[in-house]
Amino acid sequence: HHLHSTGVMVLSAHRSDWNYVDFGPELWLQRYPNYAGQQQLPINIVTPCTIYREFPPFNFRILHYEIMDVQL
């Protein structure tokens, strides 16, 4: 019983407050007005599980859009 309770606590601690069902894309603008771009969506990055690495700068092209320089 204790292990089951711990598992539920861990899942709820890492649960994001957006999804594609209850809080779908039509509500993202209301909940996240700072991210109201035309081609943006929230990403749930679980920081304690993140592995940090250095990557060299790179560029990419999206269909007919201009090339963008990107640094991670």
C-alpha positions as CSV (number, residue, x, y, z in Angstrom):
1,H,0.0,0.0,0.0
2,H,2.8,2.4,0.8
3,L,4.6,1.9,-2.5
4,H,1.3,2.4,-4.5
5,S,0.8,5.7,-2.6
6,T,4.3,6.9,-3.3
7,G,3.9,6.1,-7.0
8,V,0.8,8.2,-7.2
9,M,2.5,11.1,-5.5
10,V,5.4,11.0,-7.9
11,L,3.1,10.9,-10.9
12,S,1.0,13.8,-9.7
13,A,4.1,15.8,-8.8
14,H,5.4,15.5,-12.4
15,R,1.9,16.0,-14.0
16,S,1.7,19.1,-16.2
17,D,-1.4,21.4,-16.1
18,W,-1.9,21.2,-19.9
19,N,-2.8,18.3,-22.2
20,Y,-4.7,17.5,-25.4
21,V,-7.9,16.4,-23.6
22,D,-9.1,18.5,-20.6
23,F,-6.8,21.5,-21.3
24,G,-6.3,21.2,-25.1
25,P,-4.9,23.7,-27.6
26,E,-8.0,25.9,-27.6
27,L,-7.3,26.7,-23.9
28,W,-3.5,27.2,-24.1
29,L,-3.8,30.8,-25.1
30,Q,-6.0,31.6,-22.1
31,R,-3.7,29.7,-19.7
32,Y,-0.4,30.8,-21.2
33,P,-0.9,34.3,-22.8
34,N,2.9,34.9,-23.0
35,Y,3.2,32.0,-25.5
36,A,0.5,33.1,-28.0
37,G,2.5,32.7,-31.1
38,Q,1.0,31.1,-34.3
39,Q,3.2,28.0,-34.1
40,Q,3.9,27.5,-30.4
41,L,2.8,24.8,-27.9
42,P,3.7,24.2,-24.3
43,I,6.4,21.6,-23.6
44,N,6.6,20.0,-20.2
45,I,10.3,19.6,-19.5
46,V,10.8,17.8,-16.2
47,T,13.9,19.7,-14.9
48,P,15.0,17.2,-12.3
49,C,15.2,14.5,-15.0
50,T,17.0,16.8,-17.5
51,I,20.5,15.8,-18.7
52,Y,22.5,18.9,-19.5
53,R,24.9,18.7,-22.5
54,E,26.7,21.2,-24.6
55,F,25.9,21.2,-28.3
56,P,27.6,23.1,-31.1
57,P,25.5,25.8,-32.9
58,F,23.5,24.7,-35.9
59,N,21.0,26.0,-38.4
60,F,18.0,24.6,-40.0
61,R,15.4,25.5,-42.6
62,I,11.6,24.8,-42.2
63,L,10.1,24.4,-45.7
64,H,10.2,27.8,-47.4
65,Y,11.1,29.8,-44.3
66,E,14.5,31.4,-43.9
67,I,17.4,29.6,-42.3
68,M,17.6,30.1,-38.6
69,D,20.8,30.0,-36.5
70,V,20.0,28.0,-33.3
71,Q,22.0,27.5,-30.2
72,L,21.0,25.1,-27.4
